[in-house]
Amino acid sequence: MTQQVERIPHRAPHPVIEVFLAFLRLGCTSFGGPVAHLAYFRTEFVERRVWLKDAAYADLVAFCQFLPGPASSQVGIALGLSRAGLPGAFAAWAGFTAPSALILVLFGLLVTNVGSAAKGPWLHGLAVVTVAVIAQALWGMGRSLCPDRQRASVAAAATVVASLLPGALTQTAMILAGGVVGWLCLQPSATLPHTPLPIALGRRSGLLLLSIFAGLLLVLPLLADHGSYGWQLFNSFYRAGALVFGGGHVVLSLLQVAVVPPGWVSNEAFLAGYGATQAMPGPVSAFAGYLGAISAQQPNGWEGAAIALTAIFLPSFLLVPGGLPLWEAARRYPAMQRAMLGINAAVVGLLLATFYQPVWAGGILSVRDFALAVVAFLLLVFWKAPPWLVVVSCACAAGPIAGRFP
């Protein structure tokens, strides 16, 4: 008599744990800055895990382009929110931010200068592989979101204008212009496929969060003027996260104005941390933890790092859950669906403009860089190699290649 072996069913991880582990891996391997992060997210959550479709992902990118703050972190928060609610949003942020923030805080506490290690060939290898990562994202998004000459023309126009007139205002204008073109010119039969994100928050909750965001902008300066240094630190970093448009490097310039002139951080220490940040995976805004840790005033150390990190990312936690219910509600109307066809094409064009400057211009400096980027692109697109493996391989190969070829 044959005994039947009872199979123990495989238990899927809790959604919050699943979100945290997925973003923790990305936080340890996503080099290259905000645009590269968006490419990594697409590979992981659109292609590999199939949490959402290309069009829905482009919707999220377009939505976060409208918001102030770090766009890649906001897209991550939105993905976590849609997968596992508010705990998932926090898990996505924590997993993506913790590795770089922890390393930068330890660097601030233990090291006084970066040294030559952060300026070696391996660091340039990360810049080269970023070219391949973003090219992979553009390859996939272009085929999906610009399949006809109308949308390809919108993308090309956005690329040209954003290249000639770089800046956050241009990006916003191109997204709005793409929406107008889609609304007026694209045929209703070309309805954009869209699966609504499962956001548990309603419009009332969204409006409440947006009201808290605006209220803190008004109240925190008063607390900073009449309170302790902790309130001053919190106010400065909250405003940096709430009012900046244009990406992570704009945040860095605002932070320098906030911490160097008052004497909280010396310019030499700021530049040392800036150099270390360029070698880190994950969000550029994790640099706030370093600045809070090395501040000349109390609280500093781990407490100062926690205050700075909380303050600079808090606006994103209010804006993304607050704005998404309103965005999804507007997204249901046919006119908005037509507009989204143009908006998504404009997003592809903006990414293409960023691909040239600063990604290509900063990463491809020689024939050997071009050859390495081609190999990385081949591995990513056609051999389906894991992005983290390609990143590590290119970083390790950059030194020998630099020494062998001019």
Summary of the structure (lengths in Angstrom):
residues: 406
radius of gyration: 21.8
end to end distance: 73.5
largest distance: 83.7
contacts: 1457
relative contact order: 0.18
helix: 77%
strand: 0%
